[in-house]
């Protein structure tokens, strides 16, 4: 699978660094000018990929980029910056997940990236090593686990891991009156919920 991260410059580099460890990945810069029906977009690399992840802050530019990709084929597109599900519903295979670290019906991407899933190996009541079964596209899981390697294993440690991932998480902040739970909190809860623990013999 060949992946393209399309960005207007502000976001997407963490996803590029993380995903490129698993799949051939290009970081494509998009520029746009004009307004509405006269909006023009251009890319610094050709579009010939199997999956596109868009980090574009302007909804009109996002729509125009989707149209350009659709001229090439019907490869899946993930909106890293979502403006709601309405935009995604207009096109086949366009996804606007609440969290970018959600499981999506895109294979083999979903095998390695999405809702975090981790194995912790405990030796002498400390985190001896870890195995990431599924990473978040931004790479937050590995950053957290590296910090906690060697730490004493207990309920507090698990709670602290769930809190720490919120520091690295790139999800948006809580939208008052629209959301009951902050997206970053959900990411922390998902991490803790999907940790498998294995106790090693001494």
N, C-alpha and C positions, 0 to 999 in steps of 0.2 A: 504494500500500500504506500502510495506517495501522497504526502500531506502538504497542503499550503496553508500557512498562517498569513492572512491578509490584514494589514494594519494601516491606520492613518498616522501612526507614529507614537501614540501614547501607551498602548498596551500590546501584549502578545509575545514579548521577548522571553518571558519565563516559560510560556507554553512551547515556544520554539525550542528552547534549550532542553526541556523535558521530553517532548515528543520525538525530537531528533535522535535521542538515545535508542529509540525503538524502531522508528520508521524513517526512511529518507524524507526530509522536510525542508521546505523553502520558506524563508521569511520574505514576503512580498509587500512592498510599500505601494500604497494607493494614494493618488492625489486626485482632487476633484475641484471643479470650479463651475460657476453658473448657479442657477436656481431652477427648481421644479422641472418643467419640460425642457429647459435648456441646460440641464446639469450634465456635465461631461466628466468621465472618470478615466484615469490611465494608470497602468501598472508598470513597475520597473522590471518585471519578469513575466514570461508567458504563462498562460493558464493551461496547464496540461496535467492535472492532478486527479487523484482518486477521492480525496476528501478536502474540503475547504473549511477553515475556521476563521470567522470574520471578527475583527476587533476594530469596528468603525463607529465613531461616536455620532454621526449624523444619520438619521433614519432615511432621508431621501437618498443619500449616497449609498447606504446599505442596500436599498432597493435596486439602485442602478447597478451595483456590483453583482447582485444576485442575477439580474437580467443578463449581464455579460457572461457570467459563468454558465447560465442556462443556454446560451448560444452555442457553447461547446459540448454540452451533454446534460445528463440528469444526475451527476455525481452528488452525494450528500453534502449539505452545507450546515454547519453549526454556527449559531449566532453567539459569539462570546460576549457581546454586548447586546442584550435583548431589549426590544421596545414593545414587548408583549407578543402574545401568540398570534395576533391578527396577521402580522406580516408573514409569519411562517406558514399560515394556512393557505396563503395565496399560491404557494409553490409546492411541488412534489419534492419530498426528501429535504426539506428545510426544517431545522429543529431550533427551537428557542427554549432551551431548558431553564428552569428556575435557577438551577446551579449548573455550572459547566462541569462539575464533577458529579454528573448524573449518568446512569446507565442508559445508553441509547442503542437502538437497533442498527448499529453500524459495525460490521465485522471486517477485519479482525481488530479494529480500533477498540471496541468495547471489551475485548479480552484483556487489554492492558491498562486502559484508562477509563475512569468513571468514578463511581462511588468507592471510596477507599476500602481496601481489604488487606489485612496484614496478619502475619504470623509472628508472634514473639516467642523466643526461646529463653526460658528462665533457668539459670544455674546458680546455686547457692543464694537463691532468693533475689537475684539481680538479673537485669535484662542482659543476657549474654550476647545475643545476636537477634537479627530480625530478617524477615523475608517479606518484601512487598509483592503481593499477588496482584493488586490493582492500585495504580497511582492516580492522583489527581492530575489533570493536565498541567497545572501550574507548578507541580513538583513539591507541594507543601508537605506531603507525607514523609518523604525522605529527609527533609530538613528537620522535622520534628523527631523522627526516630534516631537520627544521628545525635541529637542533643540528649536523648534519654538513654542511649546505650550505656550500660554500666550502672544505671540507677537502680535503687532498691525497688522491687516490684510489689505494689500494694494498690488498694483502691484509690488512694490519694494520687499516686503516680498516673494512673489511668485518667483521673479527672484532670490532672495538670496537662496531660497530653492533649486532651480535648480542648483545653483553654489555649494551649500554646499554638495549636494549628490555626487558631483564629488570627494570630499575629501575622502569619505568612499568607493567609487566605486573601485572594483578590476579589472575592464576592462583594457586591454592593452593600452599603449600610442599610439599616432598618428604615423602611418607608412608613412613616407615621400614618395611622388610620387605614393602611392597606395591608400590612403584614403584622401577624401576631408574634412571630419569631424572627430574629435577625438571621440572614442567610449564613453569616459566619458561625453563629451558634449551631445551626443545623449541620454545618460541615464538621464541627467538633463532635457533635452527637453521633454522626454517621461513622466517624473514625473509631470512637470508643466502642460503638455497637458491633463493628465488624473486625474486632481484634480477636484472633484465635491464639490461645496461650498453651504452650507446650513446656512441661517441666522436664528438665534433663537430669539424668542421674549424676551424682557427684563423681 
